[in-house]
Amino acid sequence: MSVFRIGFLGAGGIARAHVYALQSLKFYYNSSPGIELSTVCSQRRESRESFAKAYGFAKSETFEEFRQNQEIDTVFILGPNNTHFEHFKTALEMPSVRRIYLEKPVCSSLGEEQEMAKLAASSNKIIQVGFQYLQTPAVREALSFWKSGLLGKPIHFDLKYYHGDYLQKSYRGKRVTRLTPAPDGGAMADLGSHGISLLTAFLGEGLQLNHAIQAGGFPGVPAGSDLFSSISLTDPKTMAAGHMSASRISSGSGDLVSLEIYAEKGMLRYSSQTSEYFEYYTESSGTWTKRMIGSNYNGITSFPSGHVPAGWLRSLVHAHFLFLGGNDPRAFIPGLDHGLEVQRLVRETASHLEQYRSKF
């Protein structure tokens, strides 16, 4: 049995979710590989040491010690958004590393996007980006159904990713690092990147951004950090058009991901609030079909956050299964090209939002 020697760059909340997913693989997959939690690195000594002790890592290291570590073959990049690019470069330079799991957003600027693409092109390392919603059972089935072509070409679409936690001052205060200006921070980078990932999976690469607006403001939140933003998009291949919105301040929404695609021969829709199925309508039949996918997720969990359904973790476990070589021909696996395509639209959104704010 193969054994992966894993190093974490980051020891925050998202790192807890990833170590949970790695340790859960053996419960879900008979062919689960061996996992050796070798080391964890973060800026604060007390943070990395307590993380290593709590979750079973052999040791904790400074960044310089981590980059010199020749035992690690798999790196998870889980630190603050503005560290992802430098940590990615470091992982590429480590000769023993064969696999890199990169949390979104993959980087924070056009220059970083361009350099990241060049670096990856000359590397033979396996790279996967953290868009685990693509592994949600009903989304996977909906994507397979959409790609069958039964509904024809898309005409228009709408995707929402909403939650309301940032309405609470105490919540904002604990997450100051996520309130940096777009494209490094803000709702579009944090939540909207997942939405753009889903639209790109369904509609393909090359979506064009036409316009962006934002709303919401609180003391202590920079104007350039969008709390709610909405973008209009066009698919130049089919001339389909639609909207994608991301919000941290939509009261009562829970953790809502909602997708609707209207096409020539029917319509498809999915909502995380009814995550056990997706629905479609066909003009030829004049009827709706509810495609039950099944689920073994129970209730709501407070880990990794109170607003996140438990199924979020299950899809993360499957993402790790795929990352470590698991065989699933039906899976859409988001590589670096996918991550950079999403990041392009996040960056363009930031530019449009800056223009929008200048009008007021």
C-alpha positions in Angstrom: 0.0 0.0 0.0 1.3 3.4 -0.9 2.0 5.9 1.9 1.7 9.6 1.4 3.9 11.8 3.7 1.9 15.0 4.1 2.9 18.5 5.1 0.5 21.3 5.8 1.2 25.0 5.1 -1.4 26.5 7.4 -2.9 25.6 10.7 -6.2 27.4 10.8 -9.9 26.4 10.6 -9.7 25.1 7.0 -6.6 23.1 7.9 -8.7 21.3 10.5 -11.3 20.4 7.9 -8.5 19.0 5.6 -6.9 16.8 8.3 -10.4 15.5 9.2 -10.9 14.6 5.5 -7.6 12.8 5.3 -8.1 10.8 8.4 -11.6 9.9 7.2 -10.6 8.3 3.9 -10.1 4.9 5.4 -13.8 4.8 6.6 -15.1 5.5 3.1 -12.7 3.7 0.7 -11.4 0.2 0.8 -8.5 1.2 -1.4 -7.5 4.1 0.8 -3.8 4.8 0.8 -1.6 5.1 3.9 -1.5 8.6 5.4 1.5 9.9 7.3 1.0 13.3 8.8 4.6 14.4 8.7 4.6 18.1 9.6 2.6 21.3 9.9 3.9 24.9 9.3 2.4 28.2 10.3 3.7 31.6 11.2 2.9 31.4 14.9 4.8 28.8 16.9 2.1 28.2 19.4 -0.5 27.7 16.6 1.5 25.1 14.7 2.6 23.3 17.8 -0.9 23.0 19.2 -2.2 21.9 15.8 0.4 19.2 15.5 -0.3 17.9 18.9 -4.1 18.0 18.6 -4.3 16.3 15.1 -1.4 13.8 15.1 1.3 15.4 13.1 4.8 14.1 13.8 6.2 17.6 14.2 5.7 21.3 13.5 8.2 23.5 11.6 9.1 27.0 10.7 8.7 27.9 7.0 12.4 27.6 6.4 12.5 24.2 8.1 9.5 23.1 6.0 11.0 24.1 2.7 14.2 22.1 3.5 12.2 19.0 4.5 13.1 16.1 2.2 10.6 13.7 3.6 7.4 15.4 2.4 5.9 14.1 -0.9 2.5 15.8 -0.6 1.8 19.5 0.3 -1.5 21.1 1.3 -1.5 24.9 0.9 -4.0 26.2 3.4 -2.7 29.5 4.7 -4.2 33.0 4.2 -5.1 33.9 0.6 -2.2 36.3 0.1 0.3 33.5 0.9 -1.0 30.9 -1.6 1.3 32.0 -4.5 4.5 32.1 -2.6 3.7 28.8 -0.9 2.9 27.3 -4.2 6.3 28.3 -5.6 7.9 26.8 -2.6 6.1 23.5 -3.0 7.1 23.4 -6.7 10.8 23.9 -5.7 10.8 21.1 -3.2 12.3 18.1 -5.0 10.6 15.4 -2.9 7.1 16.8 -3.4 4.9 15.0 -6.0 1.5 16.3 -5.2 0.2 19.8 -4.3 -3.4 20.6 -3.0 -3.9 24.3 -3.4 -6.8 26.0 -1.6 -8.7 28.7 -3.5 -8.2 31.5 -4.5 -5.0 30.2 -6.1 -3.4 33.7 -6.1 -4.1 37.4 -5.8 -3.0 39.3 -9.0 -2.6 39.1 -12.7 1.2 38.9 -12.4 0.9 35.9 -10.0 -1.6 34.2 -12.4 0.8 34.5 -15.3 3.9 33.3 -13.3 1.9 30.5 -11.7 0.9 29.2 -15.1 4.5 29.3 -16.4 5.8 27.5 -13.3 3.2 24.8 -13.5 3.8 24.2 -17.2 7.4 23.2 -16.5 6.5 20.9 -13.6 5.4 17.3 -13.5 3.8 17.6 -10.1 0.1 16.7 -9.6 -1.9 19.8 -8.7 -5.5 20.0 -7.5 -7.4 23.1 -6.5 -9.8 23.2 -3.6 -13.2 23.4 -5.3 -14.8 20.5 -3.4 -18.4 21.5 -4.3 -17.8 19.7 -7.6 -17.8 16.5 -5.6 -21.2 17.0 -4.0 -23.3 14.0 -5.1 -26.2 15.8 -6.7 -23.9 18.3 -8.4 -21.8 15.5 -9.9 -25.0 13.8 -11.2 -26.4 17.1 -12.5 -23.1 17.8 -14.3 -23.2 14.4 -16.0 -26.8 14.9 -17.0 -26.1 18.4 -18.4 -23.2 17.1 -20.5 -25.4 14.4 -22.0 -26.9 17.3 -24.2 -30.5 16.3 -23.6 -31.4 19.9 -22.7 -29.6 21.4 -25.7 -27.6 24.6 -25.6 -27.8 27.0 -22.7 -29.7 30.3 -23.1 -29.4 31.9 -19.6 -28.3 31.0 -16.1 -28.2 32.1 -12.5 -26.0 31.0 -9.7 -26.0 32.2 -6.0 -23.7 31.5 -3.1 -25.0 33.2 0.0 -24.6 33.2 3.7 -25.2 35.9 6.3 -22.6 35.5 9.0 -20.8 38.7 8.3 -23.8 40.7 9.4 -22.5 39.9 12.9 -19.8 42.2 14.2 -18.3 39.5 16.3 -17.9 37.2 13.3 -16.3 40.0 11.2 -13.9 40.7 14.0 -12.6 37.1 14.0 -12.0 37.1 10.3 -10.2 40.4 9.6 -7.8 38.7 7.2 -10.7 37.8 4.9 -11.8 41.5 4.7 -8.9 42.5 2.5 -9.7 44.2 -0.8 -10.6 42.1 -3.8 -9.3 40.0 -5.5 -7.3 38.8 -2.4 -10.4 39.0 -0.1 -14.1 39.7 -0.3 -17.2 37.6 -1.0 -16.3 37.0 -4.7 -12.9 35.6 -3.9 -14.0 33.6 -0.9 -17.4 32.3 -2.0 -17.9 33.4 -5.6 -14.8 31.5 -6.7 -16.8 28.3 -5.9 -19.7 29.6 -8.0 -17.5 30.5 -10.9 -15.9 27.0 -10.6 -19.3 25.4 -10.9 -20.3 27.6 -13.9 -17.0 26.8 -15.6 -17.5 23.1 -15.1 -21.0 23.2 -16.6 -20.5 25.8 -19.4 -16.8 25.4 -20.1 -13.9 27.8 -20.0 -13.9 31.2 -21.6 -16.8 32.9 -19.8 -16.6 36.7 -20.3 -17.3 39.2 -17.6 -19.4 42.2 -18.6 -20.2 44.1 -15.4 -20.0 43.9 -11.6 -21.7 45.6 -8.7 -21.4 45.4 -5.0 -23.4 46.3 -1.9 -23.1 46.4 1.9 -20.8 48.3 4.1 -19.9 48.2 7.8 -17.4 50.1 10.0 -14.0 48.5 9.8 -14.7 46.8 6.4 -12.6 48.3 3.6 -14.7 49.6 0.7 -12.7 47.4 -1.6 -13.8 44.3 0.2 -17.1 43.3 -1.3 -19.6 41.9 1.2 -22.1 41.3 -1.6 -21.2 41.3 -5.3 -22.9 40.3 -8.5 -21.4 39.8 -11.9 -22.9 39.4 -15.4 -21.4 36.8 -17.6 -21.6 35.7 -21.2 -20.5 32.5 -22.8 -19.1 33.5 -26.2 -19.4 29.9 -27.6 -23.2 29.8 -27.2 -24.1 33.4 -26.4 -25.7 32.3 -23.2 -25.8 35.0 -20.5 -26.5 35.2 -16.9 -25.5 36.2 -13.4 -23.5 34.9 -10.5 -23.7 36.6 -7.1 -21.9 36.0 -3.8 -22.9 37.3 -0.4 -21.7 37.2 3.1 -24.6 39.4 4.3 -27.8 37.6 3.1 -29.8 37.2 6.2 -31.5 33.8 6.7 -29.8 32.1 3.8 -27.8 29.6 5.8 -25.2 28.3 3.4 -27.0 28.5 0.1 -25.6 27.4 -3.3 -28.3 27.6 -6.0 -27.8 26.9 -9.7 -30.3 27.3 -12.5 -29.6 26.8 -16.2 -32.3 27.5 -18.8 -31.7 25.8 -22.2 -33.3 25.3 -25.6 -35.0 22.1 -24.6 -35.5 22.4 -20.9 -34.1 23.6 -17.6 -31.9 22.2 -14.8 -31.7 23.4 -11.2 -29.9 22.5 -8.0 -30.0 23.9 -4.5 -27.9 23.0 -1.5 -31.0 23.4 0.6 -32.3 20.2 -1.1 -28.9 18.7 -1.6 -30.2 15.1 -2.0 -31.5 15.7 -5.5 -31.4 17.9 -8.6 -34.4 18.6 -10.9 -34.8 19.1 -14.6 -37.7 20.0 -17.0 -38.0 19.0 -20.6 -40.1 20.8 -23.3 -40.7 17.5 -25.0 -42.4 15.9 -22.0 -43.8 19.1 -20.3 -42.9 17.6 -17.0 -40.4 18.1 -14.1 -38.2 15.2 -13.0 -36.7 15.0 -9.6 -33.5 13.0 -9.7 -32.9 11.6 -6.2 -29.2 11.0 -5.6 -29.3 9.8 -2.1 -27.2 11.0 0.9 -25.8 9.7 4.1 -25.2 13.2 5.5 -27.2 13.9 8.7 -28.2 17.3 10.0 -26.1 20.3 10.5 -22.7 20.4 12.1 -20.8 23.1 13.8 -17.6 21.9 12.2 -15.9 23.5 10.3 -18.5 26.3 10.8 -22.0 26.6 12.0 -23.5 27.6 8.7 -21.9 24.7 6.7 -24.0 21.6 6.0 -22.3 18.3 7.0 -22.3 17.2 3.3 -19.6 19.9 2.7 -17.1 17.7 4.6 -18.2 14.5 2.7 -17.4 16.1 -0.6 -14.1 17.3 0.8 -13.2 13.7 1.8 -13.9 12.6 -1.8 -11.8 15.5 -3.1 -8.9 14.1 -1.1 -9.6 10.6 -2.4 -9.2 11.9 -5.9 -6.1 14.0 -5.1 -4.3 10.9 -3.7 -4.9 8.9 -6.8 -8.4 7.5 -6.3 -10.2 6.2 -9.4 -13.5 7.9 -10.3 -13.9 8.4 -14.0 -17.1 10.5 -13.6 -15.4 13.2 -11.4 -14.6 16.6 -12.6 -11.1 17.2 -11.1 -10.2 20.9 -10.8 -6.6 21.3 -11.8 -4.5 24.4 -11.9 -5.9 25.5 -15.3 -9.4 25.4 -13.8 -8.2 27.4 -10.7 -6.5 30.0 -12.9 -9.6 30.4 -15.1 -11.7 31.0 -11.9 -9.1 33.4 -10.7 -9.2 35.4 -14.0 -12.8 36.1 -13.5 -12.4 36.9 -9.8 -9.6 39.4 -10.7 -11.7 41.0 -13.5 -14.6 41.3 -11.1 -12.3 43.3 -8.7 -11.5 45.7 -11.5 -15.2 46.2 -12.4 -16.1 46.7 -8.8 -13.5 49.4 -8.5 -15.0 51.2 -11.4 -18.5 50.8 -9.9 -17.4 52.3 -6.6 -15.9 55.3 -8.3 -19.3 56.4 -9.4 -20.5 57.2 -5.9 
